[in-house]
């Protein structure tokens, strides 16, 4: 039975990567990473080359500017720790660029939403849904084979992002650094492995990616309309942050998916909903995720396709 499921997944992967659009999307991702690297390299406000004689004063000046910004305490603590322990910043290195590139996972979410929104809806649009469902495999297996294929695409895109971020970072900034970064934990500054920090933040961003992909997959299964699934998911993905800004002080704010979805808020300390905790956020995300998945599964397995 398991071999039958893996064959279904393999078939879905074959169909996905036989489409030119899939390779174009991965190519666009590489171009976006290169563009981000070039902007980072050339823009003065992104990179800073510190001088041994003046770097402490520069950090003090930076702290004065940060003091006027809400929720900038984390960077101020790190700057003070550097000054007190005589740890001059290295400036931008390949490590820093690889870490900063985790923000580009929003591009991954966009590409994965496109794949997830079309992988079921296209079967209806191409008229192949009946041929798909008359196979010996159950609808449940077909549903989860398609869902697994979406997640594999997301993983592939993440690997592409990671590899090319590291490559462009090495070419434009050099390795540098000592393999460790500073991080604030429980109000104290600690040194952690750069790989630990990178894995942590990429992993947290990956949660967002999976949830949005699952939402688009649900809409695709429910409405058989890829464009609507993609459009709805993309709109909510970009509107989510704005929605939180309007409701953050409301009692129900912490129960809204958008308030919980960005788990990096617990590593940066930049929470909009003050009483939100990591445990509560994780549980909330899991509940929403399961709701999306179950709704999509029920609609796909129960819907009549005789008229298609």
Buried (B, 14 or more C-beta within 10 A) or exposed (E): EEEEBEEBBEBBBEBBBEEEEBEEBBEEBBEBBBEBBEEBBEEEEBBEEBEEEEBBEBBEEBBEEBEEEEEBBBBBBBBBBBBEEEBBBBBBBBBBBBBBBBEBBBBBBBBBBBBBBBBBBBBBBEEEBEEBBEEEBBBEBBBBBBBBBBBBBBBBBBEBBBEBBBBBBBEBBEEBBEEBBBBBEEEEBEEEEBEEBBEBBBEBBBBBBBBBBBBBBBBBBBBBBBEBBBBBBBEBBEEBEEBBEEBBEEEEBBBBBBBBBBBBBBBBBBBBBEEBEEEBBBEBBEEBBEBBBEBBBBBBEEEEBEEB
